[in-house]
Amino acid sequence: MRLNRARVLLRAVLLTLGATFLFFKAWEARHAARLVTGGAASLLSRVALVEALMGMLGLAAAAVALLALRRRKRTHTLHLSDLASPDAAKESPGDRGHQG
């Protein structure tokens, strides 16, 4: 499915906003982990790490979406240059690989 440029740009903006939110939540969790002690601090540190990793994943997805907006030269995948060779003109498609 092809998306138009506006939808891809919207997707990249939303992914960036989500990643920013996750980085903010990670910062909050890390700050809260400094204020508490024991197992709660360890849990909050892990939550902060997971939220930061998810934020990085969101930024990576936004970057891929923005890279999809690049204009590229259209290339054709079907090449019929092999039909121009003299050997290919002598054989019919059903005769290939059969002797005699």
C-alpha positions as CSV (number, residue, x, y, z in Angstrom):
1,M,0.0,0.0,0.0
2,R,1.4,3.4,-1.0
3,L,0.9,6.4,1.3
4,N,0.9,9.9,0.0
5,R,3.5,12.4,1.2
6,A,1.2,14.1,3.6
7,R,0.4,10.9,5.4
8,V,4.0,9.8,5.6
9,L,5.0,13.2,7.0
10,L,2.1,13.0,9.5
11,R,3.4,9.6,10.6
12,A,6.9,10.9,11.0
13,V,5.7,13.8,13.1
14,L,3.5,11.6,15.3
15,L,6.4,9.1,15.8
16,T,8.7,12.0,16.8
17,L,6.1,13.3,19.3
18,G,5.7,9.8,20.8
19,A,9.4,9.4,21.1
20,T,9.7,12.8,22.8
21,F,7.0,11.8,25.2
22,L,8.8,8.5,26.0
23,F,12.1,10.4,26.6
24,F,10.3,12.7,29.0
25,K,8.7,9.7,30.8
26,A,12.2,8.1,31.0
27,W,13.7,11.2,32.4
28,E,10.9,11.4,35.0
29,A,11.4,7.7,36.0
30,R,15.1,8.1,36.3
31,H,14.6,11.2,38.5
32,A,12.1,9.3,40.7
33,A,14.6,6.4,40.9
34,R,17.1,8.8,42.5
35,L,14.6,9.8,45.2
36,V,13.7,6.3,46.4
37,T,15.9,3.4,47.6
38,G,15.9,-0.3,47.4
39,G,14.0,-2.4,44.9
40,A,11.8,0.5,43.8
41,A,14.9,2.4,42.6
42,S,16.0,-0.6,40.6
43,L,12.5,-1.0,39.1
44,L,12.2,2.6,38.2
45,S,15.7,2.6,36.6
46,R,14.7,-0.4,34.4
47,V,11.4,1.4,33.5
48,A,13.4,4.4,32.5
49,L,15.7,2.3,30.4
50,V,12.9,0.6,28.6
51,E,11.1,3.9,27.9
52,A,14.3,5.5,26.6
53,L,14.8,2.5,24.3
54,M,11.3,2.8,23.0
55,G,11.8,6.5,22.4
56,M,14.9,5.7,20.3
57,L,12.9,3.1,18.4
58,G,10.3,5.8,17.7
59,L,12.9,8.2,16.5
60,A,14.4,5.5,14.2
61,A,11.0,4.8,12.8
62,A,10.4,8.5,12.2
63,A,13.8,8.7,10.4
64,V,12.9,5.8,8.1
65,A,9.5,7.5,7.4
66,L,11.3,10.7,6.5
67,L,13.8,8.8,4.3
68,A,10.8,7.3,2.4
69,L,9.9,10.9,1.4
70,R,13.0,11.2,-0.8
71,R,12.5,11.6,-4.5
72,R,14.1,8.7,-6.3
73,K,14.5,8.0,-9.9
74,R,12.0,5.5,-11.1
75,T,13.6,2.3,-12.3
76,H,12.0,-0.4,-14.3
77,T,12.3,-4.0,-13.0
78,L,11.5,-5.7,-16.3
79,H,14.5,-5.8,-18.7
80,L,14.0,-7.3,-22.1
81,S,17.5,-6.9,-23.3
82,D,18.1,-10.6,-23.4
83,L,15.6,-11.0,-26.2
84,A,17.8,-8.9,-28.5
85,S,20.6,-11.4,-28.4
86,P,20.9,-13.8,-31.5
87,D,20.9,-17.0,-29.3
88,A,17.7,-16.1,-27.5
89,A,15.9,-15.4,-30.9
90,K,16.7,-19.0,-32.2
91,E,15.2,-20.8,-29.2
92,S,11.6,-20.8,-28.2
93,P,10.8,-20.7,-24.5
94,G,9.7,-24.3,-24.4
95,D,12.9,-25.7,-26.0
96,R,15.3,-24.4,-23.4
97,G,17.2,-27.1,-21.7
98,H,16.0,-29.9,-24.0
99,Q,18.3,-31.7,-26.4
100,G,17.4,-33.3,-29.6
